[in-house]
Amino acid sequence: MSYKNQFIWKRAVQLAINCYHLTQNFPKSELYGLTSQIRRDAVSAAANIAEGYGRQYKNEYIQFLHIALGSLRELDTELIIAKEVGLADKDLFIPLMNEVEEMQSIMVSTLNKLKPSLQ
């Protein structure tokens, strides 16, 4: 099975796409600030899921999933800051922030399922 068939990878890619759409309306002055950070962390989550899936050992995959989870937590923080400083309509953030929270839950659940099988 390819990483492209994984549910968590598909969700992470869609999240990254949604982050790009949201940040298109950010001011140009944020191009190298929150716009860049939000996009980078969203892409990082999907990329780390893919990279980990291609590793030889399950514990390596788990490590990359932890890195992806860290990127999701950074993304969550950046979106909160962007919302609070008024970079876009607060109503636009709510669905995206919910998506980030759901993705974090999926990631934690996946990690919990994989970890016991290492022992």
QUIGI-V158147 format. One record per pair of residues at least 6 apart in sequence whose ideal C-beta (glycine too) atoms are under 7 Angstrom apart, sorted by the first residue. I is the first residue (numbers start at 1). J is the second residue. D is the distance in whole Angstrom. If there is no record, write none. Layout:
# QUIGI-V158147
((I J D) (I J D))
This chain:
# QUIGI-V158147
((3 9 5) (3 49 7) (3 50 4) (3 53 4) (3 54 7) (6 49 7) (6 53 7) (8 49 6) (8 106 6) (8 107 7) (8 110 6) (9 46 6) (9 49 5) (9 50 6) (11 103 6) (11 106 6) (12 45 5) (12 46 4) (12 49 6) (12 103 6) (13 46 5) (15 42 6) (15 45 7) (15 99 6) (15 100 7) (15 103 6) (16 42 4) (16 43 5) (16 46 5) (18 96 6) (18 99 6) (19 38 5) (19 39 6) (19 42 4) (19 96 7) (20 39 6) (22 88 6) (22 92 6) (22 96 6) (23 35 5) (23 38 5) (23 39 6) (25 88 6) (26 34 7) (26 35 5) (26 87 5) (26 88 7) (27 87 7) (30 87 6) (34 78 6) (34 81 7) (34 82 5) (34 87 7) (37 78 5) (38 75 6) (38 78 5) (38 79 7) (38 82 7) (41 71 5) (41 74 5) (41 75 4) (41 78 7) (42 75 6) (44 71 4) (45 68 5) (45 71 4) (45 72 5) (48 64 5) (48 67 5) (48 68 4) (48 71 7) (49 64 7) (49 65 7) (49 68 5) (51 64 5) (52 60 6) (52 61 4) (52 63 7) (52 64 3) (52 65 6) (53 61 6) (55 61 5) (55 64 7) (58 114 7) (58 118 6) (59 118 6) (62 111 6) (62 114 5) (62 115 7) (65 107 6) (65 110 6) (65 111 6) (68 107 6) (69 104 7) (69 107 5) (69 108 7) (72 100 6) (72 103 6) (72 104 5) (72 107 6) (73 104 7) (75 100 6) (76 97 7) (76 100 5) (79 93 6) (79 96 6) (79 97 5) (79 100 7) (82 88 7) (83 90 6) (83 93 4))
